[in-house]
Amino acid sequence: MAVEASGPDLVKIVVLLGSAVVAVPIFKRLGLGSVLGYLTAGLVIGPFGLGLFSDPQAIIHVAELGVVMFLFIVGLEMEPSRLWGLRRDIFGLGALQVGTCSILLSFVGITMGFPLGVSFIAAAGFVLTSTAIVMQVLEERGDLSTPRGQRMVSVLLLEDLAIVPLLALVAFLAPGGADATLMDRLTAVGIGIGSILALIVVGRYLLNPMFSLLANAKAREVLTAAALLVVLGSALALQLGGLSMAMGAFLAGVLLSESSFRHQLEADIEPFRGLLLGLFFLGVGMALDLGVIAKNWPLVLTSVVSFMILKFAGIYGVARLMKSSHREALERAVIMCQGGEFAFVLYASALAVGLLTAENNAVLTAVIIISMVLTPLMIMLHDRLMPPKKQSMDGVEAPDGLKSNVLVIGFGRFGQIVSQPLLARGHTIAFIDTDIEGIRDGEDFGFKVHYGDGTRLDILQAAGAATARAIIIAIDNRAATKRIAEICKAEFPLVPVFARSYDRTASLELVQAGVDYQIRETFESALAMSEELLVRLGCEQTQAADVIAEFRRRDADRFDLELSGGLYAGRALLIGNIPIEQRRTEDAT
């Protein structure tokens, strides 16, 4: 007897959780990944397997919230400044990839004799890569914050935006769709833009005060409820405006990315996100209609192969055109060559207006699901043929219960120099770094350096951050430095944090993150060289020292003004009577 997918049913919940608990560890042990485990489990318990569920779509509709929450957490990692920095990848790389692949894949349907409109909609649905799969893969591989991972995220964001004009195009291509008035279309666009602006206003002016009020109430469960309210409310707001739920959740995450409650929100949402995302993949596996595949297997097989090969070629070609390496382009093409969950939305809309027949929709849905099932296998094959370059961990230890006066994160040239005077005065120092060769080099000179990523709270705790008298962030990664500083000040507020800064902007960000002391990595060395140069050019030593001291004072004044928001006034105060050549020099600094 099938287990109905509607209504409260304890048996249904036990079956879903049990299938995931059994399948996922097995597939991960075999190296096939958790996504394929969920999909297979869904197929086994679904209507075309054991028949324990008769309505997989009900599971998918609920479990789509997992994708929504995933994008909210991704948004929390995307500060507006960082997102603005990705604009070229989003609207350049993303638009080029989507456009190229849409054109290539449209020829598949045209070659098979389908009308141009149907061929384009079928192709466009397949071009919308699975956000859930790609994000899960990037997270499991630890690539979500790497440059190559960020480029994939940028493309996914553009594809989320693309669903809006594609749905409008479906309405236009439908029988009678061309009769829609210009006012109808402008109204739909206006509602969408209005939804985004309303969400931005609410996020900018209301969310932080709301969380501050709830935090003062000291009710943890209320904060968790508020976090869920923010995610689901923002998703609903944009859905009502004709946009995607995922976009709403992502935008809410971005708006809260600079909030002091960011880490709390991430911790509250994470359990729900993981469970619902797993249920989403289970539902997709259940929805694979084996009857449709058996009846139309030549068409399904041809479509899957053609779509995946052409999309692979399009992604690889665009990546190489945009100067990515062969290895990165190949990896991106393998990870992103499947169709995605937004295709189900697009095809359902096309079915509703008569652009696709029920059989067309079933075949295309099967094509999308099969491509999603094949993706983990392709990734596994790619990793076997082109394994990542891994360094040996022999002799390298992770931190475990370290105790020291000072924790130094980063054993590069900066960390080595800053530690020498401390060691000379008898202070004990714990070093952590992720550069295995640097760790081994340190041991050759008598330094014990442990392997550990400072952006992980568990590593900081194991390295003794909670009991240290000071923490020094000495790495040369600007984004990671800021994240470590935020975690340290949130989790160890009584421990002073000293940070190496990349430049003036990074210094401003670090001060706002709460560090107790920051210094630009080249600032003092550049001033020392300038002072010596002035002496060599004829200045008296005291005069040269006065010039440098005055420059340092003016720079500090300008920094304070920039920190308080008076960037323009700071520039006027600093360089009002300084020759233009000197202005350029100071601006460059």
N, C-alpha and C positions, 0 to 999 in steps of 0.2 A: 504493500500500500504506500502511495506517495505521501510524503510529509508536506502539508500545505505550507507555502511560504508567506502566508498572511496570518495576522493575529498572534497573540502571545502563545508560544508553544515551546515548552521546555525541551521536548525531544528534538525539535528543529535546532535549537541552540546547541544541544549536546552533540548532534551529528556534525554541525558546521565546525565547532571547535575541535571535535575529535578528529575529523578528517584532516584539518590543518596541522594538528599536533603530530599526527602520524606521518603525513606526506612530506611536510617541509623539512624536518631533520634528515629524512632519508635522501631527499634530492640534494640537499646541501652537502651531505656526506659524500654523495656521488659526484659532487662538483658541478651539478646542473643548476644551482641557484634556487632561491626561495620562490621566485615568480613562477617558474615551471612547475614547482611542487604544488602551489596553490591552483594553477590552471588544471593540472592533472587530477587533483583531488576533486575539483568542481565537476570535471567531466565524469568521474567515476560515480559521484553521488547524485548527479543531475538526471533530468528526464531521459537522456539518451544513454545513460549508464545503468546504474542500479535502480534509477527511478525513485529515489527517496525524496526528490523535490520535483514539483510539477510547474513551478512558476519562477524561473531563475531571474526574470526581469525585476521582480519585486526585491530580490536580494541586491541586484545591481543598483537599483535606485537608492536604496539605503546606503549601500557601501560606497557610492560615489562621494559620500562625505569624507571618506578616507583620502581621496585625491584632493578634495577641498582643503582638508586640514594639513596635508602635505605641503600644498602651495602656501598656506599661511605661515608655516614654519620656515619655508624658503624665503618668504617675504621678510620675516624677522631678521634674516641674515643680510638683507639688501637695504642698507641705508640709502636714502634718496640720492646722496652724492655718489654712491657706488653705482646705483641704477643709472644715474645720468652719465656716468663714465662708460656704461655699456650701450649707450644709445646708438653708436655706430654699428655694433654687432647686431643689435635688435632690428634696426631699420635698414641696415646695409646687408650684412650676412644673412639675417633671417629672411628679409624680403626677397633677396636673390635666390636663396635655396627654395623657398616656397614657390616662387614664380617659375623657376627652371623645372622643378619636379612636377608641377601641375601641367606644364606644357608637354613634358615627356610622357607622363602617364596618360594623358588624354588620348594619345595615339593608340593606346591599347584598346579602348572601347571603340574608337573609330574603325580600327582594323577589323574588329569582330563584327562590324555592321550596326552598331548602336548609334542612335542620333547624337549629334554634337553635344547638346545640352546634357543628356544622360551620361555621356562619356566624361564630360568635364566634372560633373558632380561626383561621379564614382572616383575619378582620379583625385579630386580635391579632398575627399574624405580620407583617402589613403595617405595623402601628403601630410595630414594632421597627425604627427607622431604621437605615440602614447606617452603622455606626461608621466603617468604612474610608473611605467616600466623604466623609462630613461632616468627619472629621479631616483628610483630604487636602486638601479644599477650604479649610478654615480655615487650614491651614498655608501653602498656596500664596498665600492672600490676606493672610497676616500677621495674622490675627484671633484666633489661638489664645489669646493672653493678654489680649485686650481684654474689656471687660465683656460685650459682646453675644456674643462667642465663648465666654466662660465660662458664660453661660446655656445655650448649646447643649450644651456639654460636660456640664453638670449634668443636662440631660434625657437625654443618652446614658447617663450613669451610672445613672440611675433605670431606664432600659430594660434595661440589663444585669442589674440586680437583678430586674426583672420576669420574666425568662426562667425563674427558679426556680419561682415559683408557677404560671406558665403550663404548665410541663412537668408539675407536679403535677396541674393541672387536666385536662390531656390524659389522664393515667392515670385520673382520676376519671370523666371523661365517656366513656371507652372502654367497649365492651361488657364488663360484669363489673367495671368499675373502681370502681363504687360499693360493691362488696363488700370493698374494702380496709379493714382495721381501723384504728381510731384509733391503735393502737400502731405500725402500719406507717408512718403519716404522721408521727407524732411522732419515730420513729426516723430517718426521712429528714431531717426538719428538724434534729434533733440532730446528725446526721453533718455536715450543711452548716455549722452553727454551729461545731462542733468543728474543722472544717477551717480556717475563718477564724481562730479563736483560735490554733490551732497555728501557722499561718503568721505571725501577729502576734508570737507568742513567739519563733519562730526569727528573724524579721527584726529584732526589737528587741534580742536578746541575742547572736546568733551571727554575723550577716552582717558587721558592721563588724570584729570581731576576725578573721574569716576573710580579709577583704580586706586588712587590715593585715599579716597573716602572709604573704599572697601578694605584697604589694607589697615587703616586705623581701627576698623571694627574687629580686626584680629580673628576673622572667621575664614579658615583656609578653604572650606568647602564652598563658600560664597565666591571667593576669588576664582576657583575652578569653574563654577557656574558662569561667572562673568566672562571668563576666557572663552568658553563654549558659545556664549551669547554673542560675543564680538565676531567670532569666526562665522557662525551660522547666520547671524544678522546681516553681516556685510555680504555674504554669498547670496542671501535672499534678496537684498536690496538691488544688486546688479542683475540678478535673474529677472526680477520684476521690470527692470529697465531694458530687457531684451538682450542682455549680455550674459556671459557665462558665470556660473557660481565660482569656478576656480579663479577667475580674474578678480572677483570681489574679495575673496579670501586673501589672495596675494597682495592686493592693494592695501587691505587692512594690516597685513603683516609689515608692509613697507612703512606705513604710517606709524606703527608702534616700534619700528626697529631702533629708534633712538631713545625709547622710553627706558626709564630705570627699572621697569617691570618686565623687561624683555625676557630675561632668563627664567623668571617665574612663570611667564606665559608659556614658554617653550616646554618647561617641565610639566605643566598642567595638561597641555594638549598632546604631548608625545604618546601616552598610552592609548588614547582614543584613535590617534592617527594610524598607529601601527596596526591595531586590530581591524579598523574599518578598511584600510588599504588591502589587508589580507582578504577580507570578505569580498572586496571588489573583484579581485582576481578569481576567487572561488565562483562568483556569479558569472564572470566571463566564461570560465570553463564550462559551467552548466548550460550556458546559452549556445554552445556549439552544437548545431543541429546536424547530427550524423545522417539523418534521412535526406536532407537537402544535398549534402556532400555526395552521398551515394548516387543520387539521381542525376546530379549535374557535375560529376567529378571531373570530366574533361575541361569544362568551363572554369570550375574552381581551381583546378591545378594550373591551368594556363594563366589565369588571372594572378594567382599568388606568385608564380615564378616571374611573370612579366613585370608586375608591379614592383616586386622586391628588387629585381635586377636593375630596372630603370631608375628607381629611387636611389638605390645604392650608387649607380653611376652618376646621377645628378648631384647627390651630396658630396661624393668624392671630388667631382669636377669643380664644384663651387668652392670647396675647401682649398683645393690646390690653387684655384684662381685667386683666392684671398690670402695666398702666401703661407698656408699651413703646410707642415711637413708631411711627407708620405705616410709616416706612422700615425700621426694625429688624424689625417684625412681618412685613412682606412678605418681607424677605430671609430670615428664619428659615423661613418657610413654603416658600419656593422651595427652599432648601437641604435641608430635612428632609422633603419630602413623598413620598419614595420608600420602598419596603420595604428590608429589610436582610438581611445574611448570617445573623442569628440566626433569621430566618424559615425558612431551610432546615433548621435543627436542629429547630424546632418542628413543621414539616410532616412531616419524616422520622419523628419520634416518633409523630405522629398516624397516619401510615401504618402504622407497625409494630404499633400496637394495634388497627387496624381502624377508626379513626374517620374516616379519609380513604381513598378508593379510589386506585389507582395513577393513574388519569386525573385525579382531583381534584388529586393532588399535582403531576402534570406541568403542569397548567394554572396552578395557583397559583405554582409555581416560575417558569414563563414570565412570569407577571404581575409577580413581584418583579424578575426580571432586566430586563424591558422598562422598568420604572419606574427602575431603576438606570441604564440606558442613556439614558433621557430626561433625567435630572437635569442632566448637564453642559450639554445643550442649553437647558434652562430657565434655568440660571444664566447662560449666555451671553446669552440673550434678556433676562433681568432686567437684566444689566449694560449692555446696549445701551439699554434703555428708561429705566433709572435709573442712569446712570453715577455712580460715586463722585466726590465733590467733590475734585478734585485741584488742588493749587496749582502754578503754573508754576515750573520749576526753572531758568529763565533766570538766568544770572549766579551761580548757587549751585554751589559746588565741593565735591567729596568730599575727605576727607583723603588724602594720598598722600606717605608718607615725611616727615612733619612732624618737626621737631626743636625742642625747647624745654625750658626748666627745669621748667615746670609745665603739666600738661594739665588743663584745666577742662572738665568734662562738664556742659553746661547753661549757656546764656547768658541766663538770666532775671534777675530783680532780685537774687537772691542771688548768682549767679555774677558779675554785674557789680560788685557792691559788694566781694566778697571779692578780686577781682582788682586793684582800684585801688591799694591799698598795695603790692602786689607789683610792679605796673608802675612805681610811683613810685620803687622801689628798684632799677629796672633789670632786673628778671627778665623773661625772655621767656616768653610764655604762648601755648599753642595752645588754641583754643576749638572744641568741636563741639556741635551741637544738631540737633534734628529739626524745629524751628519755623522754617519758611521765612520767614515775615514777620519774626520776630525776628532772623533772620540778616541780612535786608536792612536792618532798622532799625539793627543794629549797624554795618553798613558806612557808613551815613549819618553815624555819629559816629566813623568812623576805625578800627573794629574789624574784623579779618578773622576771620570765623566760618565754619567748614566744616560741611557737612551730614553728619551721621553718627549712627548709633544706638549708644550706649555699651554696650548689652547684647550686641553682636556682637564677638567676639574679633578678627576681621579688621579691623574699624574701629578698635579700640583700638590694634592694632599699627601700622596705617597712620598713626594720629594721634601716634605716638611714645611710647606708654605705657611701652614697655620701657626707654627711655633717659631718661625724665623723672626729675627729682629728687623730684617729688611729683605725686599725682593728686588732684584735687578733684572730688567728685561733688556737683553743685549743682542737680540736677533735683528736681522736686516730686512725683515718682512713687515711692511707698514701695516697691512690689514691684520696680520697675526699679532703684532705688537698691541694694537688697539684692543683686540679681542681679549688678549691675556690681561691687559690692564683692567678692562671692565669686569672680568671674572674675579680677579684678585680683589678689587675694591668692593665687589658685591659679596664675596664669600669670606674674605679676610680683612675686614674694614680697619682693624687696628694695626695692621702691618704696613709700614711705609713702602711705597712702590716707586722705584727709580727707573726711568725708561729712556732708552736710546731712541731718538726721533730721526725720521728721514729728512724732513724739511719743515718749514714754518707751518704749513697747513697741518702736517701730521702733529706738530707740537700743540697747535690749538686743539686738535681733536683729543690728544692725550690729557691736556689740562681739563677739558670738559669731561673726560672719563674719570677724573678724580686722582690722577697720579700726583705724588708729592713732589717729584722733581723730574724734569725732562731736559734733554739737551740735544740739539741738532748735531748729528754725528760729524759734520765737517766744519761747524761754525767756528769753534775755538782754534782749530788747526789753521783755518784760513786766515783768521785774525793774526795769529802768531807769524805766519808767513808774510802777511801784509806789513806788519810792524818791522820785521827784519828788512823787507824790501825798501821801506821808507828810509831806514837808516842807511842802507847801501846807496840810496839815491841822494843822500846829502842831508837828511834831517838829523837833528840832535836826538839822542836816545830818549831824553825826557819829552821832547816835543812829539816824537813818534808815539810814545806811550800815551800822551795826552790825547792825540788824535784817535787812537784805538779806543781809549776809555770813553771818549765822547761818542764815538760810533756805537759802542756797546750800550751806552745809556740811551741814545736815540732809538736803537733797535728794541730795547726793552720797553720804552714808552709806546712805540708803535705796536708791539706785541700786546701790551695791555689794552690798547684801544681796539685792536682787532678782536681781542677776546671778549670785549664788552659790546661788540657789534659796530664800532665806529671806524670801520676800515678806511673810508674816504677821509675822515677827519685826521686819522692817524697818519696817512700819507702826507697831508698838508702840513702837519706839525713837524714831521720828520724831514721833509725835503724842500721846504718852502724856499730857502735861499741857497740850495746846493746846486752846482752846475749839472746840466743834463747828463754828462758823462758819468758823474758820480751817482746820479739817481739810478741810472741803468745798472750800475754795479751793485747798489744796495737792493734794488728790486730783484736782481738775480739771486742775491743771497737769501 
